[in-house]
Amino acid sequence: MATDYDAPRKTEEEQSEDSIEELKARRHDKNSGKVDEDEAEAAEAFELPGADLSHEELSVQVLPRQEDEFTCASCFLVHHRSQLSGERNGMPICRDCAA
């Protein structure tokens, strides 16, 4: 929280009075007890501009890790051995995570 050092300072009593007044104001606020909107529900109603891709299907061939590849223990991505930076706790780390 930023502090404005040029602002006039309030005593502790004045600060506590302000906070009590704020609490009283919040108690009468009708929206204070409302629950936030569900993100998943909001995302369902959101549509990206352009073509409707709901009928499209992805087909990707997944290959097992090759002999010259390793899985980084930090980012869990599969990298080529040329990206190996070293080991941390006995586990391989890629150059990106080691930097």
C-alpha positions in Angstrom: 0.0 0.0 0.0 1.4 3.4 -1.0 1.9 6.0 1.7 1.4 9.7 1.1 3.9 11.3 3.4 2.6 14.8 2.7 -0.9 14.1 3.9 -1.9 15.3 7.3 -1.5 12.6 9.9 -4.4 11.3 11.9 -4.2 10.1 15.5 -5.0 6.5 16.3 -8.3 7.6 17.8 -9.3 9.3 14.5 -8.3 6.3 12.5 -10.4 4.0 14.7 -13.4 6.3 14.3 -13.0 6.2 10.6 -12.8 2.5 10.5 -15.9 2.1 12.7 -17.8 4.5 10.5 -16.8 2.5 7.4 -17.9 -0.8 9.0 -21.3 0.7 9.9 -21.7 1.9 6.3 -20.8 -1.5 4.9 -23.3 -3.2 7.2 -26.1 -1.3 5.6 -24.7 -1.8 2.1 -27.1 -4.2 0.2 -24.3 -5.6 -2.0 -21.9 -6.5 0.8 -23.4 -9.9 1.3 -23.6 -10.8 -2.4 -21.5 -13.6 -3.7 -19.3 -12.9 -6.7 -20.4 -14.2 -10.1 -19.3 -17.7 -11.0 -16.4 -17.6 -13.4 -17.3 -20.8 -15.2 -20.8 -19.5 -15.7 -19.6 -16.2 -17.1 -17.2 -18.0 -19.5 -20.0 -20.0 -21.0 -21.8 -16.9 -22.1 -18.6 -15.3 -23.5 -18.1 -15.9 -27.2 -15.0 -15.0 -29.2 -15.5 -13.0 -32.4 -15.3 -14.9 -35.7 -16.4 -18.4 -36.8 -18.0 -20.9 -34.5 -15.5 -23.7 -33.9 -17.6 -25.8 -31.7 -18.0 -28.5 -34.3 -14.2 -28.7 -35.0 -12.2 -31.6 -33.5 -8.5 -31.6 -32.8 -6.5 -34.7 -33.8 -3.0 -34.7 -32.4 -0.6 -37.6 -32.4 1.2 -37.9 -29.0 4.6 -39.5 -29.1 6.4 -40.9 -26.1 9.6 -39.1 -24.8 12.5 -39.9 -27.1 16.0 -41.1 -26.0 17.5 -37.6 -26.7 14.8 -35.8 -24.6 14.2 -35.1 -20.9 11.4 -33.8 -18.8 12.3 -30.6 -16.8 11.6 -31.0 -13.1 10.6 -27.4 -12.8 8.3 -26.7 -15.8 7.5 -30.3 -16.6 8.0 -29.7 -20.3 9.8 -32.2 -22.6 13.0 -30.7 -24.0 15.8 -31.9 -26.2 19.1 -32.8 -24.4 20.7 -29.6 -25.9 18.4 -27.6 -23.5 19.7 -29.4 -20.4 21.2 -26.9 -18.0 22.0 -29.2 -15.1 20.4 -31.0 -12.2 18.6 -29.7 -9.1 18.1 -32.3 -6.3 19.1 -35.0 -8.8 16.4 -34.0 -11.3 17.1 -32.4 -14.8 16.5 -28.7 -15.2 16.1 -26.9 -18.6 18.0 -23.7 -19.5 14.9 -21.6 -19.2 14.2 -22.6 -15.6 17.8 -22.4 -14.6 18.0 -18.8 -15.7 
